[in-house]
């Protein structure tokens, strides 16, 4: 199945003028495959270094010599988080021979986790995040929602193989990947934490409750959550409170970045089981929010809104400091607007407001509120 990833065009544009393109995202999102597709479109020879391959690691025993020998090629460095010192080495090499598309760096952690990444190559690198498959790339919404967007999970021959892949993925992250990045936590506690986060997905984050349940300190929980967020496993959605005079709920809401992993952690092993699961509504909200943020990316800032008086908006799209779009998410075939959502519209002053539901039709619920499918919403927003 040949899928054209959404960041292709943006990545090529960066490679046409920047010396370094950084592609980040969680493991197994297809970063290596994408980098090779991009490299095939360049008018230069390409070499590939995988820092999890001992043979390739030996090749760059003297990295300065190696990179100078290949200075007229595009060098792809895979899993660059294993050698954070390379960023400082690359800087003078780039400056002495600054040409476009000299390096493509692939990492399974955000630049803030890779020590010195942002500072060392400032002005020389542009980063793009490659998420798992999103709805704009896939034509089967229910399959994407249940299996998640990791290519090997989504493209598995059947549900059993998909579930097995996700189980092994979770185990590998817990036992190897996060500890390798510096998260010193037992695999048992880390698995318990991840499972607890799955159970509270779509709800307010209560770090104190998590700390008490796991028998660790609250600062430790915050550090663990930071690692999981910076390795693209979870998302914390902040509360919108700019210029608001209401009494607001300010704790962030917690989501898992991939609903396939969410379902595995909740013990949902078949798509049919999702329909009867008590977490179905939270899973749908998790799916919709991740699809919107991954698709629209930096066009907006993203928040939720909730007051102690009952006003609530599941997702607010903000331009600068101005709320532009208010969204309520419902797992329902005949959505109705709630008083809390109407109050949030009045508080926020959003002109465009939507209820994203599971149906396919678009229709006005009220004068300034439209019911719409997630696919219809994304298509309309991307067309602007």
DODRENTOR-143411 format. One record per residue (C-alpha): chain; x, y, z. Coordinates in nm, 2 decimals. Each point is the difference from the previous one (the first is absolute). Layout:
% residues N
A; X; Y; Z;
...
END
This chain:
% residues 384
A; 0.00; 0.00; 0.00;
A; 0.17; 0.32; -0.12;
A; -0.10; 0.29; 0.22;
A; 0.11; 0.35; -0.08;
A; 0.08; 0.16; 0.34;
A; -0.14; 0.35; 0.06;
A; 0.34; 0.16; 0.08;
A; 0.16; -0.10; -0.34;
A; -0.04; 0.33; -0.16;
A; 0.10; 0.20; 0.30;
A; 0.31; -0.22; 0.05;
A; 0.11; 0.05; -0.36;
A; -0.04; 0.37; 0.03;
A; 0.23; 0.00; 0.31;
A; 0.26; -0.22; -0.17;
A; 0.01; 0.25; -0.29;
A; 0.16; 0.27; 0.22;
A; 0.09; -0.13; 0.34;
A; 0.31; -0.21; 0.07;
A; -0.18; -0.22; 0.26;
A; -0.34; -0.15; 0.02;
A; -0.10; -0.16; 0.33;
A; -0.29; -0.25; -0.01;
A; -0.12; -0.09; 0.34;
A; -0.28; -0.23; 0.12;
A; -0.06; -0.31; 0.20;
A; 0.16; -0.33; -0.10;
A; -0.15; -0.18; -0.30;
A; -0.18; 0.29; -0.15;
A; 0.18; -0.04; -0.33;
A; 0.28; 0.26; 0.03;
A; 0.26; -0.22; -0.17;
A; -0.23; -0.08; -0.29;
A; -0.09; 0.36; -0.04;
A; 0.36; 0.11; 0.01;
A; 0.09; -0.24; -0.28;
A; -0.30; 0.13; -0.21;
A; 0.12; 0.35; 0.05;
A; 0.36; -0.09; -0.08;
A; -0.11; -0.15; -0.33;
A; -0.13; 0.34; -0.10;
A; 0.33; 0.18; 0.06;
A; 0.26; 0.06; -0.27;
A; 0.28; -0.14; 0.21;
A; 0.13; -0.34; 0.12;
A; -0.12; -0.12; 0.33;
A; 0.16; -0.20; 0.28;
A; -0.19; -0.15; 0.30;
A; 0.13; -0.05; 0.36;
A; -0.21; -0.19; 0.25;
A; 0.13; 0.06; 0.35;
A; -0.17; -0.32; 0.12;
A; 0.21; -0.20; -0.25;
A; 0.35; -0.09; 0.14;
A; 0.15; 0.00; -0.35;
A; -0.12; 0.35; -0.06;
A; 0.11; 0.12; 0.34;
A; 0.35; -0.13; -0.08;
A; 0.00; 0.20; -0.33;
A; -0.02; 0.33; 0.19;
A; 0.26; -0.09; 0.27;
A; 0.16; 0.31; -0.14;
A; -0.31; 0.21; -0.08;
A; 0.19; 0.31; -0.12;
A; 0.20; -0.20; -0.25;
A; -0.30; -0.20; -0.12;
A; -0.23; 0.30; -0.05;
A; 0.27; 0.20; -0.18;
A; 0.05; -0.30; -0.24;
A; -0.37; 0.02; -0.08;
A; -0.04; 0.38; 0.01;
A; -0.15; 0.01; -0.35;
A; -0.27; -0.26; 0.08;
A; -0.31; 0.00; 0.21;
A; 0.07; -0.19; 0.32;
A; -0.30; -0.16; 0.17;
A; 0.07; -0.07; 0.37;
A; -0.26; -0.22; 0.15;
A; -0.09; -0.01; 0.38;
A; 0.23; 0.29; 0.06;
A; -0.11; 0.03; 0.37;
A; 0.25; -0.28; 0.07;
A; 0.29; 0.24; -0.08;
A; -0.10; 0.34; 0.12;
A; 0.37; 0.11; -0.02;
A; -0.03; -0.01; -0.38;
A; -0.19; 0.33; 0.00;
A; 0.31; 0.19; 0.12;
A; 0.21; -0.18; -0.25;
A; -0.23; 0.08; -0.29;
A; -0.01; 0.37; 0.07;
A; 0.35; 0.10; -0.12;
A; -0.01; -0.25; -0.29;
A; -0.32; 0.16; -0.12;
A; 0.15; 0.35; 0.03;
A; 0.31; -0.08; -0.20;
A; -0.20; -0.16; -0.28;
A; -0.35; 0.14; 0.02;
A; -0.22; -0.15; -0.27;
A; -0.37; -0.10; -0.01;
A; -0.11; -0.35; 0.10;
A; 0.33; -0.10; 0.15;
A; -0.15; -0.20; 0.29;
A; -0.33; -0.16; 0.08;
A; -0.02; -0.09; 0.37;
A; -0.26; -0.24; 0.13;
A; -0.09; -0.02; 0.37;
A; -0.25; -0.18; 0.22;
A; 0.01; 0.28; 0.25;
A; -0.07; 0.38; -0.01;
A; 0.30; 0.22; -0.03;
A; -0.03; 0.11; 0.36;
A; 0.08; -0.36; 0.11;
A; 0.30; -0.02; -0.23;
A; 0.25; 0.20; 0.20;
A; 0.12; 0.31; -0.18;
A; -0.19; -0.07; -0.32;
A; -0.18; 0.33; -0.03;
A; 0.29; 0.21; 0.12;
A; 0.28; -0.17; -0.20;
A; -0.17; 0.02; -0.34;
A; -0.21; 0.32; 0.04;
A; -0.05; 0.17; -0.33;
A; 0.12; -0.31; -0.19;
A; -0.28; -0.25; 0.06;
A; -0.38; 0.00; -0.04;
A; -0.21; -0.27; 0.18;
A; -0.31; -0.18; -0.12;
A; -0.20; -0.25; 0.20;
A; -0.11; -0.32; -0.16;
A; -0.31; -0.13; 0.17;
A; -0.15; -0.34; -0.05;
A; -0.24; -0.02; -0.29;
A; -0.28; 0.27; 0.01;
A; -0.34; 0.00; -0.15;
A; 0.11; 0.22; -0.29;
A; 0.23; -0.28; -0.11;
A; -0.24; -0.29; 0.06;
A; -0.35; -0.08; -0.13;
A; -0.12; -0.23; 0.28;
A; -0.10; 0.20; 0.31;
A; -0.11; -0.28; 0.22;
A; 0.31; -0.21; -0.07;
A; 0.22; 0.29; 0.07;
A; -0.19; 0.08; 0.32;
A; 0.02; -0.35; 0.13;
A; 0.35; -0.11; -0.12;
A; 0.16; 0.34; 0.03;
A; 0.23; 0.16; -0.26;
A; 0.33; -0.19; 0.04;
A; 0.06; -0.15; -0.34;
A; 0.07; -0.36; 0.11;
A; -0.31; 0.01; 0.22;
A; -0.23; 0.16; -0.25;
A; 0.13; -0.21; -0.30;
A; 0.00; -0.34; 0.19;
A; -0.18; -0.28; -0.18;
A; -0.26; -0.04; 0.28;
A; -0.10; 0.13; 0.34;
A; 0.19; -0.27; 0.18;
A; 0.33; 0.09; -0.17;
A; -0.07; 0.37; 0.06;
A; -0.06; -0.06; 0.37;
A; 0.31; -0.21; 0.03;
A; 0.22; 0.27; -0.16;
A; -0.14; 0.26; 0.24;
A; 0.06; -0.22; 0.31;
A; 0.36; -0.05; -0.10;
A; 0.04; 0.37; -0.08;
A; -0.11; 0.09; 0.35;
A; 0.23; -0.25; 0.15;
A; 0.30; 0.12; -0.20;
A; -0.06; 0.37; 0.10;
A; -0.04; -0.10; 0.37;
A; 0.30; -0.23; 0.02;
A; 0.25; 0.16; -0.24;
A; -0.08; 0.33; -0.17;
A; -0.10; 0.23; 0.29;
A; 0.28; -0.13; 0.23;
A; 0.25; 0.05; -0.29;
A; -0.11; 0.37; -0.02;
A; 0.07; 0.04; 0.37;
A; -0.33; -0.08; 0.17;
A; 0.13; -0.20; 0.30;
A; -0.32; -0.18; 0.11;
A; -0.08; -0.37; 0.04;
A; -0.18; -0.15; -0.30;
A; -0.28; -0.11; 0.24;
A; -0.07; 0.35; 0.13;
A; 0.03; 0.15; -0.35;
A; -0.25; -0.25; -0.14;
A; -0.24; 0.07; 0.30;
A; 0.03; 0.38; -0.06;
A; -0.07; -0.04; -0.38;
A; -0.30; -0.22; 0.07;
A; -0.13; 0.25; 0.26;
A; 0.04; 0.28; -0.25;
A; -0.21; -0.20; -0.25;
A; -0.28; -0.03; 0.25;
A; -0.01; 0.37; 0.07;
A; 0.05; 0.11; -0.37;
A; -0.23; 0.29; -0.07;
A; -0.02; 0.11; 0.36;
A; 0.18; 0.25; 0.21;
A; 0.35; -0.09; 0.10;
A; 0.04; -0.05; 0.37;
A; 0.37; -0.06; 0.07;
A; -0.05; -0.03; 0.37;
A; -0.24; -0.29; -0.05;
A; 0.24; -0.17; -0.23;
A; 0.29; 0.04; 0.24;
A; -0.20; -0.14; 0.29;
A; -0.12; -0.30; -0.20;
A; 0.36; -0.09; -0.12;
A; 0.17; 0.08; 0.33;
A; 0.23; 0.27; -0.15;
A; 0.03; 0.38; 0.05;
A; -0.20; 0.25; -0.20;
A; 0.32; 0.15; -0.15;
A; 0.10; -0.35; -0.12;
A; -0.34; -0.04; -0.17;
A; 0.05; 0.34; -0.17;
A; 0.34; -0.11; -0.13;
A; -0.14; -0.33; -0.13;
A; -0.28; 0.18; -0.18;
A; 0.25; 0.24; -0.15;
A; 0.20; -0.30; -0.15;
A; -0.32; -0.16; -0.13;
A; -0.11; 0.33; -0.16;
A; 0.34; 0.07; -0.16;
A; 0.00; -0.35; -0.15;
A; -0.34; 0.06; -0.15;
A; -0.20; -0.25; 0.21;
A; -0.23; 0.24; 0.18;
A; -0.14; 0.35; -0.05;
A; -0.08; 0.25; 0.27;
A; -0.27; 0.24; -0.11;
A; 0.02; 0.33; 0.19;
A; -0.29; 0.20; 0.13;
A; -0.07; 0.33; -0.19;
A; 0.00; 0.29; 0.25;
A; 0.14; 0.30; -0.19;
A; -0.20; 0.31; 0.08;
A; -0.27; -0.20; 0.16;
A; -0.17; 0.13; 0.32;
A; -0.19; -0.32; 0.08;
A; 0.10; -0.25; 0.27;
A; 0.17; -0.26; -0.21;
A; 0.11; -0.36; 0.02;
A; 0.37; 0.03; -0.07;
A; 0.14; -0.35; 0.03;
A; 0.10; -0.14; -0.35;
A; -0.20; -0.28; -0.16;
A; 0.19; -0.32; -0.08;
A; -0.02; -0.20; -0.33;
A; 0.19; -0.28; -0.16;
A; 0.14; 0.08; -0.34;
A; -0.11; -0.32; -0.16;
A; -0.34; -0.17; 0.05;
A; 0.14; -0.34; -0.10;
A; 0.24; 0.00; 0.29;
A; -0.28; 0.14; 0.22;
A; -0.23; -0.29; -0.08;
A; 0.28; -0.25; 0.06;
A; 0.07; 0.15; 0.34;
A; -0.37; -0.02; 0.08;
A; -0.01; -0.36; -0.09;
A; -0.23; 0.05; -0.31;
A; 0.13; -0.27; -0.23;
A; -0.26; 0.01; -0.28;
A; -0.18; 0.29; -0.18;
A; -0.34; -0.14; 0.11;
A; 0.11; 0.03; 0.36;
A; 0.05; 0.37; -0.04;
A; -0.37; 0.05; -0.08;
A; -0.10; -0.14; 0.34;
A; 0.29; 0.14; 0.20;
A; -0.08; 0.27; 0.27;
A; 0.29; 0.20; -0.13;
A; -0.15; 0.03; -0.35;
A; -0.08; 0.37; 0.03;
A; 0.33; 0.10; 0.15;
A; 0.18; -0.20; -0.28;
A; -0.20; 0.18; -0.27;
A; 0.09; 0.33; 0.16;
A; 0.37; -0.10; 0.02;
A; -0.01; -0.11; -0.37;
A; -0.17; 0.33; -0.12;
A; 0.23; 0.23; 0.19;
A; 0.32; -0.18; -0.12;
A; -0.12; 0.01; -0.36;
A; -0.07; 0.37; 0.02;
A; 0.33; 0.10; 0.16;
A; 0.21; -0.24; -0.21;
A; -0.17; 0.12; -0.32;
A; -0.01; 0.38; 0.06;
A; 0.33; 0.00; 0.20;
A; 0.15; 0.35; 0.05;
A; -0.29; 0.19; -0.16;
A; -0.16; 0.04; 0.34;
A; 0.07; -0.04; 0.37;
A; -0.22; -0.26; 0.17;
A; -0.19; 0.02; 0.33;
A; -0.31; -0.12; 0.18;
A; -0.22; 0.23; 0.20;
A; -0.20; -0.07; 0.32;
A; -0.13; 0.22; 0.27;
A; -0.12; -0.09; 0.35;
A; -0.34; 0.13; -0.10;
A; -0.04; -0.28; -0.27;
A; 0.11; 0.16; -0.33;
A; 0.20; -0.25; -0.19;
A; 0.17; -0.03; -0.34;
A; 0.19; -0.32; -0.09;
A; 0.25; 0.18; -0.24;
A; 0.07; 0.36; -0.07;
A; 0.20; 0.10; -0.31;
A; 0.18; 0.32; 0.08;
A; 0.18; 0.24; -0.24;
A; 0.25; 0.20; 0.20;
A; -0.20; 0.08; 0.31;
A; -0.34; 0.00; -0.17;
A; -0.24; -0.30; 0.02;
A; -0.11; -0.07; -0.36;
A; -0.18; -0.34; 0.01;
A; -0.19; -0.18; 0.27;
A; -0.05; -0.37; -0.02;
A; -0.22; -0.25; 0.20;
A; 0.06; -0.37; -0.06;
A; -0.28; -0.25; 0.03;
A; -0.02; -0.37; -0.07;
A; -0.36; 0.03; -0.12;
A; -0.19; -0.03; -0.33;
A; -0.24; 0.28; 0.08;
A; 0.21; 0.26; 0.19;
A; -0.17; 0.27; 0.21;
A; 0.17; 0.32; 0.12;
A; 0.05; 0.02; 0.37;
A; -0.05; 0.31; 0.23;
A; 0.36; -0.03; 0.10;
A; 0.12; 0.02; -0.36;
A; -0.23; 0.30; -0.07;
A; 0.14; 0.18; 0.31;
A; 0.35; -0.07; -0.11;
A; -0.07; 0.15; -0.34;
A; -0.13; 0.32; 0.17;
A; 0.30; 0.01; 0.23;
A; 0.26; -0.06; -0.27;
A; -0.16; 0.20; -0.28;
A; 0.06; -0.27; -0.26;
A; -0.17; 0.07; -0.33;
A; 0.04; -0.35; -0.14;
A; -0.12; -0.28; 0.22;
A; -0.05; -0.37; -0.07;
A; -0.13; -0.32; 0.15;
A; 0.22; -0.28; -0.15;
A; -0.20; -0.32; 0.01;
A; 0.00; -0.35; -0.15;
A; -0.24; 0.07; -0.29;
A; 0.09; 0.10; -0.35;
A; -0.24; 0.29; -0.07;
A; 0.06; 0.37; 0.08;
A; -0.28; 0.21; 0.13;
A; -0.07; 0.31; 0.21;
A; -0.10; -0.08; 0.36;
A; -0.04; 0.37; 0.08;
A; 0.08; 0.32; -0.17;
A; 0.37; -0.01; 0.08;
A; 0.05; -0.37; 0.08;
A; 0.04; -0.27; -0.28;
A; 0.00; -0.38; 0.05;
A; 0.27; -0.15; -0.22;
A; 0.20; -0.32; -0.04;
A; 0.37; 0.00; 0.09;
A; 0.09; -0.06; -0.37;
A; -0.22; 0.29; -0.11;
A; 0.14; 0.23; 0.26;
A; 0.36; -0.08; -0.10;
A; -0.07; 0.04; -0.37;
A; -0.16; 0.34; 0.06;
A; 0.28; 0.12; 0.21;
A; 0.28; -0.12; -0.23;
A; -0.17; 0.17; -0.30;
A; 0.05; 0.34; 0.15;
END
